[in-house]
Structure formats: structure tokens, C-alpha cells
Amino acid sequence: MKKFILAAVAVSMVATPVLAAPQAYKAPVTKTVVKQKPNGKVVVKQTVKRQPVVQYRNDWRKGQRFDSRYARNYRQVDYRATHGRLKAPPRGYRYVQSGNDAVLVGITSGIVAAVFANILR
């Protein structure tokens, strides 16, 4: 029993990086429709729908709604770790990173209050 558990742990440790790797390709969605006409003919129609590619944004503007799906290098930023380049955010706001920019975003609304360009490296 002990050997079985050790083997299972070893296999899971080896397989974890392989399973955690990002997918390099999104296959298009294929839809096949088969219809039979009254005259006995069978019509097969196949449609291919490509998956939308996420377009990252680098031009956030004040008043826009911030969506983390469109932010490059999205993460929350601790203002204390920027060595004085950012002040403490007001209550109800937080700093997030999008590329090299720091964006001040409302926590509940997601509205951009300010954009600090090229402040993060």
C-alpha cells in the first residue's frame, strides 16, 4: 500500500507541469447539420466558427470600465512596493497592472479613475 501511494505521488509530481502548460492552439468549433429534403436528398452543411482572439488593450482611459481579460500582465499592485512612485489609493480603489501601466480602478464598479503610464517595470 505504501509503495502504491508513493508511486501515485511521484506520477502526480511528474505530470503536474505537463498538465499546467497553457494551450498553444484553440481549435475552431465545427458544427455539422444534416437535413433530409422531401425529395429524398440528404444535405450536409458544415460550418466552422473561429474562436475570438483576445485583443489586449494598452490605452485605458479615465471613465472606462476596466476588464482584467483585456489587460496585459494583469495583477494587483502594492503601492508600497513601487518605492514612492504611487501614493496610497483612496478608500474603495486599488491599483492594478496592465502592461507597464498602473491603473487606479474602483473595486466595486470597475471604473478607471486614473492611469499612470510606464510607471511599472
The 8 nearest C-alpha neighbors of each residue, nearest first, counted from 0:
[[1, 3, 2, 4, 5, 6, 7, 8],
 [0, 2, 4, 3, 5, 6, 7, 8],
 [3, 1, 5, 0, 4, 6, 7, 8],
 [2, 4, 0, 6, 1, 5, 7, 8],
 [3, 5, 7, 1, 6, 2, 8, 0],
 [6, 4, 2, 8, 7, 3, 9, 1],
 [5, 7, 9, 3, 4, 8, 2, 10],
 [8, 6, 4, 10, 5, 9, 11, 3],
 [7, 9, 5, 11, 6, 10, 12, 4],
 [8, 10, 6, 12, 7, 11, 5, 13],
 [11, 9, 13, 7, 12, 8, 14, 6],
 [10, 12, 14, 8, 13, 9, 15, 7],
 [13, 11, 9, 10, 15, 14, 8, 16],
 [12, 14, 10, 11, 15, 9, 16, 17],
 [13, 15, 11, 17, 12, 16, 10, 18],
 [14, 16, 18, 17, 12, 13, 11, 19],
 [17, 15, 19, 18, 14, 20, 13, 12],
 [16, 18, 14, 15, 19, 20, 13, 21],
 [17, 19, 15, 16, 20, 14, 21, 13],
 [18, 20, 16, 17, 15, 21, 14, 22],
 [19, 21, 17, 18, 16, 22, 15, 23],
 [22, 20, 23, 19, 18, 17, 24, 16],
 [21, 23, 24, 20, 25, 19, 18, 26],
 [22, 24, 21, 25, 20, 26, 19, 52],
 [25, 23, 22, 26, 21, 27, 50, 52],
 [26, 24, 27, 23, 50, 22, 49, 28],
 [25, 27, 24, 28, 50, 49, 29, 48],
 [28, 26, 49, 48, 50, 29, 25, 47],
 [27, 29, 48, 47, 49, 26, 30, 50],
 [30, 28, 47, 46, 27, 48, 31, 45],
 [29, 31, 46, 45, 47, 28, 32, 48],
 [30, 32, 45, 44, 46, 33, 29, 43],
 [33, 31, 44, 43, 45, 34, 30, 42],
 [32, 34, 43, 42, 44, 31, 35, 41],
 [35, 33, 42, 41, 36, 43, 32, 44],
 [34, 36, 41, 40, 42, 39, 37, 33],
 [35, 37, 40, 38, 39, 41, 34, 42],
 [38, 36, 39, 35, 40, 41, 34, 42],
 [37, 39, 36, 40, 35, 41, 42, 34],
 [40, 38, 37, 36, 35, 41, 42, 34],
 [41, 39, 36, 38, 35, 42, 37, 34],
 [40, 42, 35, 34, 36, 39, 43, 33],
 [41, 43, 34, 33, 35, 44, 40, 36],
 [44, 42, 33, 32, 34, 41, 45, 31],
 [45, 43, 32, 31, 33, 42, 46, 34],
 [44, 46, 31, 30, 32, 43, 47, 29],
 [47, 45, 30, 29, 31, 48, 44, 32],
 [46, 48, 29, 28, 30, 27, 49, 45],
 [49, 47, 28, 27, 29, 50, 46, 30],
 [50, 48, 27, 51, 28, 47, 26, 25],
 [49, 51, 27, 52, 48, 25, 28, 26],
 [52, 50, 49, 53, 54, 48, 25, 27],
 [51, 53, 54, 50, 49, 25, 55, 69],
 [54, 52, 55, 51, 69, 68, 50, 56],
 [53, 55, 52, 69, 56, 70, 51, 68],
 [56, 54, 69, 70, 71, 53, 57, 68],
 [55, 57, 69, 58, 70, 54, 59, 71],
 [56, 58, 59, 55, 98, 97, 70, 71],
 [57, 59, 56, 60, 114, 116, 55, 100],
 [60, 58, 57, 114, 61, 56, 63, 111],
 [61, 59, 63, 62, 58, 111, 114, 113],
 [60, 62, 111, 112, 113, 63, 59, 114],
 [63, 61, 111, 110, 60, 112, 64, 113],
 [64, 62, 111, 110, 61, 60, 65, 59],
 [63, 65, 110, 109, 111, 66, 62, 108],
 [66, 64, 109, 110, 111, 63, 67, 104],
 [67, 65, 68, 69, 64, 70, 109, 110],
 [66, 68, 70, 69, 73, 65, 71, 97],
 [69, 67, 66, 70, 53, 55, 71, 73],
 [68, 70, 55, 67, 56, 66, 54, 71],
 [71, 69, 97, 67, 73, 55, 68, 56],
 [70, 72, 98, 97, 73, 55, 69, 56],
 [73, 71, 98, 97, 70, 74, 96, 99],
 [74, 72, 96, 97, 70, 71, 67, 95],
 [75, 73, 96, 95, 76, 72, 97, 67],
 [74, 76, 95, 94, 96, 77, 73, 93],
 [77, 75, 95, 94, 78, 96, 74, 101],
 [76, 78, 79, 80, 75, 94, 81, 95],
 [77, 79, 80, 85, 81, 76, 87, 86],
 [80, 78, 77, 81, 82, 83, 85, 87],
 [79, 81, 78, 82, 77, 76, 83, 85],
 [80, 82, 79, 78, 84, 83, 85, 77],
 [83, 81, 80, 84, 79, 85, 78, 86],
 [82, 84, 85, 81, 86, 79, 78, 80],
 [83, 85, 81, 82, 86, 118, 78, 79],
 [86, 84, 78, 83, 81, 87, 79, 82],
 [87, 85, 88, 78, 83, 84, 79, 89],
 [86, 88, 78, 89, 85, 79, 93, 77],
 [89, 87, 92, 93, 86, 90, 94, 103],
 [90, 88, 92, 91, 87, 93, 86, 105],
 [89, 91, 92, 88, 93, 87, 105, 106],
 [92, 90, 106, 105, 89, 93, 107, 88],
 [91, 93, 105, 106, 104, 90, 89, 88],
 [94, 92, 104, 103, 88, 106, 95, 105],
 [93, 95, 103, 76, 102, 75, 101, 104],
 [96, 94, 75, 76, 102, 74, 101, 93],
 [95, 97, 101, 73, 74, 100, 75, 98],
 [96, 98, 70, 71, 73, 100, 72, 99],
 [97, 99, 71, 72, 100, 96, 57, 70],
 [100, 98, 117, 119, 120, 97, 118, 101],
 [101, 99, 116, 117, 97, 98, 115, 96],
 [100, 102, 96, 115, 95, 114, 94, 118],
 [101, 103, 114, 95, 94, 113, 104, 115],
 [104, 102, 94, 113, 112, 93, 111, 114],
 [105, 103, 111, 92, 93, 110, 109, 112],
 [104, 106, 92, 109, 110, 108, 107, 91],
 [107, 105, 92, 91, 109, 108, 104, 93],
 [108, 106, 105, 109, 91, 92, 110, 104],
 [107, 109, 110, 105, 106, 64, 104, 65],
 [110, 108, 105, 65, 64, 104, 106, 107],
 [109, 111, 64, 105, 108, 63, 104, 62],
 [112, 110, 104, 61, 62, 63, 113, 103],
 [111, 113, 61, 103, 104, 110, 62, 105],
 [114, 112, 103, 61, 111, 102, 115, 104],
 [113, 115, 102, 101, 116, 103, 59, 60],
 [116, 114, 101, 100, 118, 102, 113, 117],
 [115, 117, 100, 118, 114, 101, 99, 119],
 [118, 116, 99, 100, 119, 115, 120, 101],
 [117, 119, 116, 100, 115, 99, 101, 120],
 [120, 118, 99, 117, 100, 101, 81, 96],
 [119, 99, 118, 117, 100, 98, 81, 96]]
